[in-house]
Amino acid sequence: MKKILQIDKDLNKIQDLDILLERILYYARDAVSADAGSIYIRDGQELEIKYAQNDSLQQQLAEGQKLNFSIFRIPVNEKTISGYVAAKSTHLNIKDMYNISADRPYSFNTHYDQTSGYKTVSSLTFPLITNQGEVLGVLQLLNAKSPKGNIVSFKKTDEPFVLHFASTATVALQRARMTRTLLLRMTKMAELRDPKETGAHVNRVGSYACEIYEAWAHKQHIPEDTLQKQKDTLRMAAMLHDVGKVGISDLILKKPGRFNADEYEIMKSHTYVGARLFADEESDLDSIAKDIAISHHENWDGSGYPGKIEWENAKPDEILPSGVGLVKEEIPLYARIVSLADVFDALSCQRVYKEAWTEENVMEEIKKCSGSKFDPQLVDIFFEILPVLKQVQQKYPDNH
């Protein structure tokens, strides 16, 4: 009962959808001693995998690395275990995945085991269902472990706990989806003004920022509870990094050619226009979003903008001259992270006004800018976790 209450409390603190999905999977696995698991979200008549965790495979990786998994979709029908659970709104507790009765409509695809070298034995799969009967997704737990570390079946007594957990997780998911929708609507306003600010772009930047921060935090030995709380806030704040563009004229934002000096000064004002939206700080989100909005165009060597300016008391439409640029650690950590994440995504992706750079050219540019535009420690981390960042690109593709 204490574990149930603590999990309920912790899940209700998380606001960001992606961070919540990751933690739901972790808490569910921890509660029933599952070695591995996956969480899927329903999109129409398909389930899309969002997160996968595997303690055994994770232990084979170097410290600080994260498990890489394939992004794929499966149909909501009776042919697969997860598809069956979603279609029937029921749970399945399977003792031996390699000996499923031939009279069952679903079967186990052994492809993942073959490619990863991991043997899946037992599974507990259940739907995430709202009070209105809508299936939001599916949570699949794999390979229950005994106190001695042996792979065993999931107990029948695990099922009531897991079903209660699913109910709590679904309520938290509904709330987080509402939060994500509100954030995307804010960024949609910027997108209407600036074609660079797409929903996929801000989702990628938010995810990149979280991965870079998490790797940095591990190196700094930041406590896990602090790390998770900061990731939750950072992801939402990073998505709003360019929301100040709603205050910039279309004549500037949509100009096809280069800016003249006056136009460039107007364009630079989106930093403090955005910061003003969060100036009345009432939460950590306001504080971090303000720091990111005002400082994500500052450069490590002091050559960025807007620099040290008194923007708080400026008139709403006042264009302020740039000040002396912030240097090195004067730039807030989260702004340094988002700067790197934003440029990586901008260079990597095709836009209406440019082609995507090749991966080789993107990597070369980021290396070249280490110590001038970017914090060199963060650049080192960026290259250490590059496979994870590439996976983010798969999760949030542009819709051309």
C-alpha positions, 0 to 999 in steps of 0.5 A: 500500500505504501508503494502504491501511494508513493507511485500515485503521488510521484506520477501526479507530480510529472507534467510532461508527457514524454517524461511521464511515459518513461517514468510510468514504464520504470515504476511499473517494472520496479513494482513487479520486478520486471527485467524489461518492458515497453510502453505504446501509445495508441494512434488511431488503429495503430500502437506506436512504441514510445519507450523500451527499457531492459535492465539486462541489456542496459548493464552491457552498455558503458556508463552513461549510455542509454539503450537504443530501440527501434521505433515501430508501429503495430496494428490494433488487432488480435494478431500480436499480444499488444494489439490484442490487449488494445483491441479487447481492452483486457490484460494478458499474463503469459508464462512462456512466450515461446509456448503460446497455445496454437488456439490463441489468435496472437503470437510472439514475434521472436525477431527482437530476441534474435537481433538483441540476443535477449531471451523473452520468457514471461510477459504481463501486458495490460491496456491503459484505459480512461474512465470513458473506455478509451484505450490510450495505450498498452504497457508490456512488462517482460521477464519477472525476476525472483529475489535471487535474480532468476527469470520467472512468471508474473504472479497472479497476485501482481495483476490487481496491483498492475491494474490499479497502477494502470488506472492511476497512470492513465489519469496522469497521462490524460493530464499530461496530454492536455499539458502537451496540447497547450504547449503545442498550441502556444508553439503553433502560434509561433509556427503560424508566424515562422515556418521553422517553428513546427510541432516536430521541431519543438518536440525534438528540441525538447527531447534533445535538451533532456537527453543532453541534460540527463547525461550532464547530470549523471556526470555531475552526480545530480541526485536521481529525484532532482534529475527527473524533476528538472528533466520534466520542467526542462522539456516543457520550457525547451519547447517554448524557446522561440515563443517570443516570435509571436511578437515579431512582424511577418515582414521580418519573419517571412523575409526570404533574403538576408536581414538588414541591420535594423531588421536583425535588431527587430528579429533579436527582440524575440528573445526578450519578448519571449522572456516577458511571457514568463517574467511573473515567475510562479513556478520552476517552469516560468524561471527556466522558460524565461532563462531559455527564451532570453539566453538561447542565442548567447554564445560561449565566447560572448558573441551572441545576443541579446547580452546584458540588457535591461529588458524587464522595464522596457516598453512592450514594443521597444527594440533594445540595442544589444548589450555585452554578450554573456560569456561561458557560465554566465549563460544559464545551463539550460539555455546553453543546452537548448542552444546546442539542441536547436542548432543541431535540429535546424541544421539536420532538417529540411525547411521550405527555405533550405535543404537538410545538411548531411550528417557529416557536415552537421557534425563538423559544424558542431565540432567547429563551434565547440568553445565558440558558440557552444559549451565544449563540455556539452559538445562532448556529451552531445557526441557521446549520446549521439545514437540516442539523439538520432533515435529522437529524430525517428520519434518526431519526424517532419511531416512533409 
